[in-house]
Amino acid sequence: MHREENTLFHRFIASYEQYKERKAFIYRIGDQEFEVSYEKLFEDVLILSRALKAKKVTKGSKVMFLCDNRYEWMVTDQALIALGAIGIPRGCDTPTQELEFILSHSSAEFLIIENESVYARHEAMLDSFKLKAIFIVEAPKVHSLLSNLYSYNDILKDRTIHADEVEAFIKGKEALDEEDPVTLIYTSGTTGTPKGVMLSHKNIMYNVREIPPLIALQSDDVWVSILPSWHIFERAAEYVALSRGCCTVYSTIKTFAADLEQYKPTIVATVPRLWESMYTRIMTTLEKKDPKKAKLFNKLVAISAAYRHANRVLNDELPCYQKPSLMFTCKAKTIAFVTRLALYPLYVFAQKKLALVQEKFGGRLRLAVSGGGALPDFLDAWIDAIGIRIVNAYGMSECAPTIAGRALQCNTFSTLGLPLYNTHLKIVNKMGVMLGAGEVGEIWVKGEQVFNGYYKNTEENVKSFSEDGFFKTGDLGKLTLKGELVITGRSKEIIVLASGENVDPSRIESTLSMLPFITDAILVGHTKKGLGALIVPDFEKLKEYVALNFNKAVHSIEQVMEDKQIVSKIKSEMNELLHQGQGFKPFEKLQNIHFLDQEFTVGEELTNTFKKKRHVIEKKYKEIIDKFIH
């Protein structure tokens, strides 16, 4: 079905007309804070689009846009959308080699880059491209005669807006259609070379239209933004916020905790790794301040989690894959009823105390959206226990991004909720045959949000779509009887041991990260006889662990690795977590572990949404892997 006025620019104009006086963005430069109204945003977008148009950026122009999240990001993005240009966004930490590949593969004609230092880093490579113009967002005047280099200061000298220009600018929406391409996003390449995902207005507008009712979004909602704006998860969140007249506060990893308390958001959207970081920070702070209070806090969380679990049993809000017998249901609900009754007074007390933790999130947080990866069960339960409603979402760049979500219409815990409206989702085996509830297979999806195919990649497109038009996500999952989705892994990340056993690394890695001295872990062992884990430790906590358990002082990772007693004890503790009672199989125990002396960093071992680039890590540490597991 073709929809009129179903473009991001139509939605932008509608928000401007409806919410002119409301705050659209809050951001900081140094210690100075700036507030931007929807009217000011509209004016800034008009002025920039006029300037870019004067430099021959037109409908269909491909514009590489290298910039991190900041107010100018959204102004530039909306200006390109108004012109009908195709934005090709990427972060400032993009390696030169990767940028060169994207510029070449996309046939980009223009480049917009955040600042002079980022430009200088790539300047030698850029000289080999015949770009029509390069624009630097943050720089003094840099243009000289016959040069194709401009700063925004060069092209934005005239900020006068005439009445007829406003009318003409708004009328520009008539030249846009929902099938027009909006953006060309190159995936971060967790398993290989980046692929170009071309998304249309129709793809993205599906999310903008369908998400607000699922989270009961209102114009007085305040979002805090921390993820890269160029990533489709954050980008869609900002489009959704703009569509309903919300205010978005641009934050950073350094200021995130303080910004939560200062701006008191009602919604935050972030990724599992950042939730893990917040969990670790809260637990560490409590432990250092007062170990007794930390123990009490953990007991309160455990009481809250147990009470809520009992409540879910009574309300049928746990994943169910086959219909239980009447006797089993009666027994389970009787135990849950008694448990809830017994815990109620303690639960009320726990909620009063845990409200203090909620204050750390600003005290007004009604929804915490987690996307861009699976949220570990222990973290899901912990966030819920402290009284924060988590919206666990599933999506990918190819779907602009949302496929399913445990939003306000779904309370089934430990799932990713139901597919969005008019999204057809099925689980299939290797032959493409549809599987029943509880059976694990590949997730296939079809809907308005699904892209048409990878840019200039016929071979990949043939592999990625079924004959009846379903997109093969490459993710593994299963459905409950009610149709909620549960992710079990990613087919390309599955480790196949020499014995032929298949191992999903994600669940084991998230379980290992429960240990306080583990910052990160990556499971290895493909084609090996057993599994190993590369561990990035929190060395201060590791020193405390060694001192407590062995009465020894260690001063380096090498010293820890040389002590076989310490390594054996830690490996033993890890394997205790991977016991069969938690659903782990005997072959999923660790054969060996190795501590790394370097953290994984964004742009190297991690993507901008903190996903691990397994192929990069395995290549980098191949020699170590071959030595410590066989």
N, C-alpha and C positions, 0 to 999 in steps of 0.2 A: 504494500500500500504506500503510495507516494503522498507525503504530507507537505502542504504549503507552509512557508515560514518556519520550517524545522531546521534552522541552522543556528550555530552558536552566536552569530552576529545578530540575528533576529532576537535571540534571548537576551543578549547584551543591551540592545536598544530598549527592550521591554523593561529590564531591570533599572536602567537609567531613568526612564519615564516614570516608573512606579516608586523608586526609592531615592530620588535625587538628594534629599537632605540627610539620608542615613550614612553612617560610617561604613566604608567598604574595606579599608585596610588600615592597619597600624603597623608601623615599622620604625626601626631606629638606625641612625647613622651616628656611630660613636655613642655619646651620652644623650644625644638629642632625639626626642621622640616626635614622629610625624603622624598625623591622622589625615586620611583621605576620604572624602565623601564620594558617593556614586557620581555626583555631578562633576567633581574634579577629575575622577577617573575617566569619565566620558571625554572631557576636554583634552586630557593628556593623550588619550588614544587618538582622537581626531587630529591633533597637531602632529603626532608622530607619523600617522598614516599618510598625512599630507606631505610630510618631508620625505618619507620613503618612496611615495608615488613620484615625487619630483626627480628621484634618482632611478626611475624606471622599474621599480618593484611593482609588478602588476599581477593580475589574476593568473595563477598557474606558475608564477616564479618560485623556484626552489631556493629557500633561504636557510642556510646553516646557522644555528643559534646556540652559541656556546656561553652558558651563563648559569649561575647558581640561583637559589631562590632569594628574591628581593622584589620590591614593588615594581621596578623597571621590567622585570621578567614578564609580569602579567600585562603591563602596558604594551610592551613589544608584541607579545603573543596576540593580544586583541587587535592591535594595529595590522598585523599580518593577516588575521582572520578577516578583518574589514575589507582588505584589499583582495581577498581571495587567493593570497599567496600560500605556499605550502611550507610550513615551518619544520625544520629538521633539528630538534633540540637535543642538547647534550650538556653535561656538567663541565665545569672548569678544569676538573682533574682528568679529563680525557687525554690519554697518551697521544703523542704526535702521530704515531703509526696508525692508531685507530681512527683518528680524525682524518688522516690522509685517505684511508680506506673509504670512510663514509662520504667524504667530499667527492671522491672519484666515482664510487658506486651510485650515488644519488644524482650525479650530474648537477650539483649545487651551483647556482649562478652568483649568489651573494653570501656574505658572511657577516654575522653580528656577533661580537665578542665582548666579554664583560669589562675587561680593563687592559691597560697597556702591558702589564706583566704577563698576562695569559697570551696576548698577541706576540710578545717578544719570544715566548717559549716556542711558538710554532712558526715564526716569521720565515725562517729559511725554507721550510717545507711549503709554505703558502706561496712563495715566489714562483713555484713551479705550476701553479694554477692560474688560469686567466679569468679570475673572478671579475664581475662587472663593478663591484664595489665592496669594500670592507668597512663596517661601522663599529666603532668602539663606544660602548655604553658610558663608561666612566673614564673620561680623559679630557684634558684641556683641548683647545683647538689644535688639530694636527694636520688639517688638509693643506696641501700646497698645489701649485699649478701643475696640471697634467697627472696628478696623483689620484689613485682610486681609493685612498684611505681617508675616512672621515670619522670625526667623533660626533656624539650626539650634540655636543656644544656647537659644532660646525653647522649642523643641519637644523637645529632648533632655535635659531636666533630670533625668528619672528614667531611670537606666541599669540599674536592677535587673531581672534576668531570672528569672522563676519557672519551675520544672521543667515545669509544665503548658503554659507558653507555648512552650517549645521543641518539645514534642510537637505542639501546635496549629499552630505555624509550619510544621513539616515536613509535617504533614498537608495543608497548603494546596496542595501540589503536585497533589492529586487534583482540584482545581478547574480545572486548566490542561490544555489540549489542544494538540497539535502544530500544529493549524490556526489557533490564536489568534494575532492580530497582536502583535508584540513592540515594533516601533519604526517610526516614520515618519521617513525620512531625506530631507531636501531636498538634491538634487544641487547642487553648487557653481556650476553654470551657466557652464561654460567657453564655451558657445556661445549663451547666452540666459537666459531666465527659469528659476529653479530649479523642478524637478519633484519631487513627493512620491512617494517609493518606500516602500511599505508592505511590511515583511518579517515573516514568521511564524516561529514556533519551528522549523517544519519546514525553512524556507529556511536559517536560520543553523545549525541542528543538523547539516545535511548537511555543512557545512564542518568543524564541530567533530568530527564522526565520521570524515570521510575524510582530513583533512590529517595528523593525527599519524602514521599508518603511512608516509606518503610522505616524512616527514622523520625517521623513526625517533625520535620524541619520547619522552624518558624524564623521570621525576620529578626527576632531578638536573640537568636543563637549566636554565640561567639566561638570561633574556631581558633586553635593555635596550630600554626603550620611549622613543621620542622623538617619534613622530607624534601628532596630536590623537586622543585616545581616542574622540571622537565619530565619527571617520571609520571607515567599515566595514572597511577593511583593517587598521587598528590594533586596532579593536574585536574583530574575528574572531581576530586573533593573541592578544589577551589572554584571550578565551574558550577558545581552544585550549590556552594555557598553563595556565589554571585547571583544565581538564578532565583534565590529566595530573599535577597536583600540582607544577607548575614554580614558580619564583620569578621575578617581574617587577620590574625596577628602573626606577622612573620617572626619566627624565633630561630635560635641556633641550638646545637647540642650543648654548648657551654651555658647558655642562658635559659634553657628549657625549664628546668626545675623552678627557677625564680619567676619566669614568665607565667607558669601555671598559677603560682600564688598571687602574682600581681594582677593578671588580667582575668582570672577566674573564668576560664572557658566553660562552655556547656558541652562542647564536643572536641575531642582530639582524634586525629587519624594518624596512626603510626604503624610500625612494623614489629614483628615478634622480637627481633634483636634488641630494640629499644625498650620494650617491656621487660625483657630479661635484665637489661642494664638497670632499669628503675628498681626492679625487684632486688637485685644484688646490692644496690646502693642503700636502699631502705634497711635491708637485713644487716648489712655491715655496720651502718651507722648505729643501729640499735645495739648490736653486739659490743661495739667499742664503747658506747656511752654507759651502758649498764647491762651486763650479761643476765642479771635476774629479770630485768624488764623485758629483755629480748625473749627469754623463755616464756614469760607470761604472755607476750604478744603472740608467740607461736601457738600457745595453747588456745588463745582467743580465736585465732585464725582457724585452728583445727575444729573448735566447737562450732564456729560459723559454717565451715565447710560441711561438717557432719549433719548439722541441722538442715542446711540447704539441700544436701543430697537426699535426706529423708523426705523432704518436701517434694522433690522431683519424682521420687518413687511413687508417692501418693498421687501426683498430678500427671503421671505418665509422660515425664519430660526427660527421659533418658533414652538413648538410641535403642531401638528394638528391631531385630533382623528376622525373627520368626515369632509367631504368636505363641505366648506362653500358656501353659495349662491354667485352668481356673484355680487349682490347688496352689500352684506356684505363685500366682498373682495374689491370692488371699494371704499366703504366708509372708510374702515380701512386703505387702502393704500393712499387715499387722505389725511386723517388726518396725517398719518405718514410722507408723503412727505412735508406737510406744517410745521410739527413739526421739521423735519430735517433741512429744509430751514431756519427756524427761529432761531434754535439753533446753526447753523454752526459756526458763528463767535465766540460765547461763547465756543463752543466745541474745536475749535482750540486753544483758550486761555487756556482752562482747560487742554488740553493735554500737553501744554508746562509746566504748573505748576506741573502737576502730574508726569512728567518725573523725578522730584526730588525724588518722592517715589520709582520709578523704580531704582534709583541709590542705594537705600537701599538694593536692591536685586542684586547689582553688576553692573547694567546698561547694561548687555549683555543677560539677561534672555529671551530666546525666547519661552520656554515652561515650564509650571509648571504642573507636573503630580500629580493628587490627586487620591488616591486609598485607599483600606482598609476600606471603609465606604462611605456613601452618603454625599456629600458636600451640606450643606444647601443652598437654593436658594439665600438668602440675601448675603451670602459669595461669591457664584458663581458670582453674579452680581457685587459685590464690587471689586473682583479681576479683573474681566473683565474691569470694569470702569476705573481702574487705569492704564490699558494698558498692562496687562499681559495675554498672551494666556494660558488659562487653558485647560488641557487635563483631562477630568473627566472620570475615568476608573472604570469598574466593574469587579470584579473577586472574587475568593475564593481559599483557599489552594487546594481544590479538583480539581481545574482546572489549577493549576501550573503557574500563577493564573488567566490570563486574559480571559474574556468572551466577553466583549464589551468595546468600548471606543469612546469618542467624540474627536477623534484625528484630524489630518489635513484634512482628507477626509470628515469630517462632521462638519457643523457649526450650527446645530440645538440646540439652547440654552435650558437650563433646562432639558436636557436629558443626558443619558450616551452613546449616540451615537449608532452606528450599531454593530451587532455582528462581530467578527473577521472572516476572510476568512474561508470558509468551517466549520463554527460553526453553528450548527442548534439550534435555540432557539425558544421556543414557550411558550405561556401563557395558562395555563389550569385551569379549575375549579376543585372543590373537587372530581369530578367524573373522572378527567383526560381528559375531553373534551376540545379541543382547542377553545380559545376565540378570538374574533375579536378585532380590534383596539379600544383602549380606555377602554376596559373591564379589570378589575383588577383580577388577579389570581396568581397562583404559577408559578415561572419561572423554566422551564425544559430546559436542555441543553445537546447537544451531539456533540462531536468533538474529535480531536486528543489529545487535552490538558486534557481531562477528565480522571481522574484516574480509575482504575479497581474496586476499592472497599476499604472499611476500613479494616485494618489489624486485623485479628482474631476477626471479628465482623459480623458473618453471619446474625444475627437478624437485625442489622442496615442496612446491604447491601440489604436485602430483601425489607426493607422499603424505601430505598434511590434510587432505580432504577425501571423504568417502564419496562414492558414486552418487549418493543421495544428498550430498551437500553438507554433511556434518564435519566440523573441524575436529581433528584428532589432537587433543591437548598434550598428549605425552605424559599426563599425570595419571596416577593410579588411584582408584577409590572404590567406594561401595555406597549403596543406597540403603536407607532404613525402610521399614514397611510403609512409613508415612512419606517417603520420598526425599528425606533430608540427606545431604551429601556428607560423607566422611572421606577425607584424603588419607591415603596410606603410603604414598611415596611418589617418586617420579621415575618413569620407566628407564630413562637414560642414566639415572643415578644409581639404579639397582646394582649391587655388588654380587657377582656370581662367583662363588667359591669354586675351588678345584673339584670339590665333591658334587658340584651342580646345584647346591643350595642357593636360593636367592635371598639376599638380605637388603632391606630398606634401611639406609644409614640414618635418615632424619630422626626417627623415633629414638634410636640408641644415642645419637648425639645430644638430643634435647634432654634425655634422662641423665647423661653424664654431666651436663651443665648444672644439674642440681647441686653438685658438690661445690662448696664455697670457694675452693681454690682453683676452679676451672673457669677461665674466661671464654675459651672456645675449644671445640673438639671437632675433628674430622675423622670419620671412619674410613679405613683403607683395607684392601685385601682382595681386590678383583683378581681372579684366577689363582689365588694363593690357597694354602691349606686351611688357614684360619684368619681371623680378623685382628686388626691392630688399630690403635687410635693415636693420632698426632694431637698432642695437647698443648694449647696455649694457656699457661698458668697465670694466675694473679700471684706474683712471686711473694708479695708480703704475706698473703694468706697462706701460701704454701710453706713459708718459713715458720709461721705460727703452728701449722699442722704438724710439721716435723718436730718442732720443739715440744709440743704437747704429747705426741705419741712416742717419740724416741729420745727425748731429752737431749737433743743435738741442735747445734747451730749450723745452718747452711748459708753460704754466701753467694752461691751461683747455681744456675741450672745444671752445669756440668757436675757439680758436687752431688746434686740430687741423683742424677743419672748414674753416677759411679757407685752409689750405695744400693746394692741389690736388695737389701732388706726393706729400704724405704719404697723402692719401685714395686716390689712384690706386694707389700701391704696396700699401697694405693690401688694397684691392679685388682687385688682381692676385694677391696671396698667397691670398686666400680662393678665388678662382676656380681656382687651381692645385690646391686641395684637392678641388674639385668636378669632377675630370677623368673622362673616359669609362672609364679603367682601373678606377675605383672604382664603376662602374655608373651614373654620372650622365649625363644626356642634354645635348646642346648648349644646349637652351633653359633648362636649370636653372642656367646661369651668372648671376651678379649683374650687373644693369645699373648699379646704384648702391647706395651705402651711406650711412647717416646715424647718427652717434653721438648718443646721448641723454645728458643731464646728470643724469638721475634714475634710480635703481634701481627695478626692479619690486618692489612690496611685497605681502605677504600681506594679503588683504582688499580690495585694490584691483585690481592687475593680475594677481595670483596667487591661486589657491585655497589652502586650508590644507594641501594636499599638493603645493604649489608648481607646479601646472600653470598654464600661461599662459591667461588669459581673453582670447582673441583678439579677441572682439567689443568688449571694453572698451578694449584697447590700440589697435585700429584706429580706434575712434571718437575716442579721446583725441588721437591723432597724425594724424588725417585730413588736416589742412592740410599737414603736413610730407610725408606720403606722396604727396599730389597734386602737390607741387612737385618731389620728387626722382626720381619715376619717372612715365612717361607711358604 
